[in-house]
Amino acid sequence: MEKKSIKKNATLNIIKTVFSLVFPLITYPYALRVLQIEKIGKFEFSASIVSYFSLIAALGISAYAVREGSKYRNDRKKCSEFASEIFSINFYSTILAYILLILCLIFVGKFRPYIPVILILSSEILLATLGVNWIYTIFEDFSYITKITLILQVIAVILLFVFVHNSNDLYVYSVITVISSSGASIFMFLRSHKYVDLHLVARPDTKHLKPILIVFSITIATTIYISSDTTILGWIAGDYSVGLYSTSVKIYKIVKQVLSAAVAVVIPRFAFYIGTKDDKGLEKLGNDLMNYMILGCVPCMVGLFFLAKPIVEVFAGTSYSEAHISLSLLSIALIFAVFANIFCNGVLISFKKEKIVMIATIISAVGNIVLNFILIPYFKENAAAFTTVLAEACICFISFAYARRCFKIRCNIKNVYLTVLGSVVIGIICGIVKRYCMNNILQLVLCVTISVLFYAAVQIVFKNPIVFEILRSLQEKSRKDF
């Protein structure tokens, strides 16, 4: 199989992620204003419930499939056998997830007002299984996913403005959200025959179950500390607090997903280098990724922290202004979340250290739940944001301690210093602009524009080696294309 360019794949995956995020950037602010805080809270609480059953259906299949399937991608027959077994396990776990969901809806009284929205959103469970996204990741094919995602985002935006006009359109909004987030799965399933011949296996090989269940326990713990905030908040504080918190989380996730898009592309290449025992390629790939993420993540964190209030008010409207405190707190979690993703999914799982990731995630999840029950009654959405910061930091530090044993992590010190210096400059610029400019939109435009220019100037004037490496790479590519 042709070895595909990591930079090209990273670019495509970032484009796909950006388009996936353009949808909420356009639609979510509109929905926040049309549906109002409590209806948005109802939607987000329902989504948090569905997420638990989604993880039962997903098990730990995607991460395991990418790691193991990368070994067979040059052999269609073996890859097809492997993919069919994994798909069959996923299909059976999906049936189990729906059975458990229906039982909960029948017997848990708290869920009854949310049943219509939960049922609509639950269609994402089946669509995620049919999407076999892991097959495309194994073969590093991000081009098709990017194209189909773009088409569906455009259709979803049109549908939103045509059919959602007031707070009574919550169900329609839920359907459109499913189309946007999971509609591509049908097309991906139909096209999967390009790489493998999928079929259902009555009795898949049980050798897959142990590693899948280990990754599953990691996923459970991760989902708990990601979704438990919203669930506990809705249970204790009500839909209004969920509406505020979900607004800050949505903005936080947009930034987080853009930064994490490149990491998702690198994971199959990590597995490939490990499988071929290419230690030099592995070390270079890992350290390049670390340096690029430092360069991009820190300034994003600082900018999000200082601009939380105008971002919330522009994104959601002044009625959601209270959400800026929780967004400021979540911005601190950004750097921990991105690097935890690298250490856990990029390094430890690729090295078959799932148990370490599982332990780190469980510790973080348990601490998060305990603190949520203690703090949410007093501080509501701000407590949920604070516990998320602690959980992300915990898993980041634990995973780093073990990831450094897998390969030598060497960050460029000059890159770190100049990133911090440039980020301090960003903080100063944001402070000055906010002091003298009262208009939110103008604040954001000025802060972002001036900050980007000054941040780039700091890196170039003081000769950041990582920046110059990127510029050289772009220059060489332009010469080849020319």
KOLKE-279481 format. One record per residue (C-alpha): residue in three letters; x, y, z. Coordinates in steps of 0.25 Angstrom, whole numbers, plus 5000, padded with zeros to 4 digits. Layout:
N
AlaXYZ;...
% end
This chain:
482
Met500050005000;Glu500550144997;Lys501050215009;Lys500250345010;Ser500750475015;Ile500550505030;Lys500550655027;Lys499550635016;Asn498650545025;Ala498850645036;Thr498350755028;Leu497150675022;Asn496750635036;Ile496850775042;Ile496050825030;Lys494950715033;Thr495050755048;Val494850905044;Phe493650875035;Ser493050785046;Leu493250905056;Val492751005046;Phe491350945047;Pro491250975062;Leu491951105060;Ile490851145051;Thr489651065056;Tyr489951055071;Pro489851215074;Tyr488651215065;Ala488051095074;Leu488451165087;Arg487651285083;Val486451215077;Leu486251095087;Gln486751175099;Ile487551125111;Glu486551025117;Lys486250955104;Ile487750945101;Gly487950895115;Lys486950785112;Phe487650745099;Glu489050745105;Phe488550655117;Ser487950565107;Ala489250555099;Ser490050525112;Ile489050405114;Val489250355100;Ser490750365101;Tyr490850255112;Phe490050155103;Ser490950205091;Leu492150155098;Ile491550025101;Ala491350005087;Ala492750055083;Leu493449975094;Gly494949995091;Ile494849955077;Ser495350075069;Ala496650095077;Tyr496949945077;Ala496549925062;Val497450035057;Arg498649985065;Glu498449835061;Gly497849865047;Ser499049945043;Lys499849815043;Tyr498949755032;Arg498749875023;Asn499649825012;Asp498849685012;Arg497449705007;Lys497049565011;Lys497549565025;Cys497049715027;Ser495649675022;Glu495649555032;Phe496049645044;Ala495149755040;Ser493949665039;Glu494149605053;Ile494349745059;Phe493149795051;Ser492249675056;Ile492749705071;Asn492349845069;Phe490949805063;Tyr490649715075;Ser491049815085;Thr490149915078;Ile488949825080;Leu489349815095;Ala489449965096;Tyr488049985090;Ile487449875100;Leu488049945112;Leu487550085107;Ile486150035105;Leu486149975119;Cys486650105125;Leu485650185118;Ile484550095123;Phe484950085138;Val485650215141;Gly484650325144;Lys485650445143;Phe485850415128;Arg484350415124;Pro484250565120;Tyr485550545111;Ile485050415104;Pro484750475090;Val486150545089;Ile486850425095;Leu486250335084;Ile486550435073;Leu488050445078;Ser488150295080;Ser488150275065;Glu489550325065;Ile489950195073;Leu489550105061;Leu490150205051;Ala491450205058;Thr491550055057;Leu491250065042;Gly492250175039;Val493450075042;Asn494250205043;Trp495450115048;Ile495550055034;Tyr495850185028;Thr496850225039;Ile497550095037;Phe497750125022;Glu498050275025;Asp496950315016;Phe496450445021;Ser496050505007;Tyr494750435005;Ile494250465020;Thr494650615018;Lys493850625005;Ile492550555010;Thr492650635024;Leu492650765016;Ile491450725008;Leu490650685020;Gln491050805028;Val490550895017;Ile489250815016;Ala489050825031;Val489250975032;Ile488150995021;Leu487150895028;Leu487450975041;Phe487051115036;Val485851055028;Phe485250975039;Val485651025053;His484951155057;Asn484551145071;Ser484651065084;Asn483650965080;Asp484650915069;Leu485550845079;Tyr485250705072;Val485550765058;Tyr486850815063;Ser487250685069;Val486950615056;Ile487850715048;Thr488950695059;Val488950545056;Ile489050575041;Ser490250665043;Ser490950585053;Ser490650445048;Gly490050445034;Ala491450425027;Ser491450285034;Ile490450225023;Phe491350265012;Met492650215019;Phe491950085021;Leu491550065006;Arg492950105002;Ser493750025011;His493849905001;Lys494949984994;Tyr495849945005;Val495249815012;Asp494149715009;Leu493249735021;His492249625026;Leu491649585039;Val492349475047;Ala491449385056;Arg492549355066;Pro493649455065;Asp494949415071;Thr494949435086;Lys496449475086;His496049615082;Leu495149625094;Lys496149645105;Pro496949765099;Ile495649825094;Leu495049815108;Ile496249885114;Val496149995104;Phe494649995107;Ser494950015122;Ile495850135118;Thr494650195110;Ile493650175121;Ala494550255130;Thr494850355120;Thr493350375117;Ile492950375131;Tyr493950495134;Ile493450565121;Ser491950545122;Ser491750525137;Asp491950675139;Thr490650705130;Thr489950585136;Ile490150615150;Leu489950765148;Gly488550735141;Trp488150645152;Ile488550735164;Ala488450875158;Gly487450865146;Asp487450895131;Tyr487751045133;Ser489151015139;Val489350905128;Gly489051015117;Leu490051105123;Tyr491150995125;Ser490850935111;Thr491151065104;Ser492551075110;Val492750935108;Lys492350945093;Ile493351065091;Tyr494450985099;Lys494250865090;Ile494350945077;Val495750985081;Lys496150855086;Gln495650775074;Val496450865064;Leu497750845072;Ser497450695074;Ala497150675059;Ala498650655056;Val498850555067;Ala497750465061;Val498550455048;Val499850415055;Ile499350305063;Pro499250195052;Arg500650235048;Phe501150215062;Ala500550075062;Phe501250055048;Tyr502650095053;Ile502450015066;Gly502049895057;Thr503249905048;Lys504249945060;Asp504650075054;Asp505050145066;Lys505750255059;Gly504450295052;Leu503650275064;Glu504450365072;Lys504450475062;Leu502950465059;Gly502650475074;Asn503550595077;Asp503150665065;Leu501750655069;Met502050705083;Asn502750825078;Tyr501650865069;Met500550845079;Ile501350935089;Leu501451035079;Gly499951035076;Cys499350995089;Val499851095099;Pro499451225091;Cys498051165089;Met497951145104;Val498351285107;Gly497551345097;Leu496251265101;Phe496551305116;Phe496551455113;Leu495451455103;Ala494451365110;Lys493451475112;Pro493351535099;Ile493451395092;Val492251345100;Glu491451475098;Val491651475083;Phe491551325081;Ala490251305090;Gly489751445093;Thr489751535106;Ser488751445113;Tyr489851335114;Ser490851435119;Glu491051355132;Ala491651245125;His492951315123;Ile493451275137;Ser493351135134;Leu493951155120;Ser495151225126;Leu495351105135;Leu495251005124;Ser496251085116;Ile497351035126;Ala496850895123;Leu497250905109;Ile498750885109;Phe498550765119;Ala497450705110;Val498250715097;Phe499550655103;Ala498850545110;Asn498250505097;Ile499650495091;Phe500250415103;Cys499050325104;Asn498450295090;Gly499750335082;Val500850265091;Leu500350175102;Ile499150105094;Ser500150085082;Phe501150015091;Lys500049925097;Lys500049995111;Glu498550005111;Lys498549965126;Ile499350085130;Val498350175122;Met497150105129;Ile497750125143;Ala498050275140;Thr496650295134;Ile495950225145;Ile496650305156;Ser496350435148;Ala494850395147;Val494650355161;Gly495250485166;Asn494450565156;Ile493150495161;Val493350515176;Leu493750655174;Asn492550685165;Phe491550635176;Ile492250715186;Leu492450845179;Ile491250855169;Pro490250885179;Tyr490951005183;Phe491651055170;Lys490850985159;Glu491451005145;Asn492751065150;Ala492950945159;Ala492750855147;Ala493850925139;Phe494750925151;Thr494650775153;Thr494950755138;Val496250835139;Leu496650745151;Ala496250615143;Glu497050655130;Ala498250695138;Cys498250565146;Ile498250475134;Cys499250565127;Phe500250555137;Ile500050405140;Ser500150375125;Phe501350455123;Ala502150385134;Tyr501950255127;Ala502050305112;Arg503450355115;Arg503850215117;Cys503350165103;Phe504250265096;Lys505150385099;Ile504250505099;Arg505150625096;Cys504450765094;Asn505250875088;Ile505450965100;Lys505651095091;Asn504251065085;Val503651055100;Tyr504251185104;Leu503851255092;Thr502451195092;Val502251245107;Leu502851385103;Gly501951395091;Ser500751355100;Val501051465110;Val501051565099;Ile499651515095;Gly499151525109;Ile499651675110;Ile499051705096;Cys497651645101;Gly497751725114;Ile498051855107;Val496951835096;Lys495851795106;Arg496151915114;Tyr495952015103;Cys494951945094;Met493551915099;Asn492951855086;Asn493051695087;Ile493251675072;Leu494251785071;Gln495051725083;Leu495151585077;Val495551635063;Leu496651725069;Cys497151635080;Val497251515070;Thr497851595059;Ile498851665067;Ser499151545075;Val499451455063;Leu500351565057;Phe501151585070;Tyr501251445073;Ala501751405059;Ala502751525060;Val503351475074;Gln503551335068;Ile504251395055;Val505051505062;Phe505551415072;Lys505751295062;Asn504851185068;Pro505451065061;Ile504150995060;Val503551105053;Phe504751115043;Glu504650965041;Ile503150985037;Leu503451095028;Arg504551015021;Ser503650905019;Leu502550995013;Gln503651055004;Glu504150924999;Lys502750874996;Ser502351004988;Arg503650974980;Lys503250834977;Asp501850874973;Phe502350984964;
% end
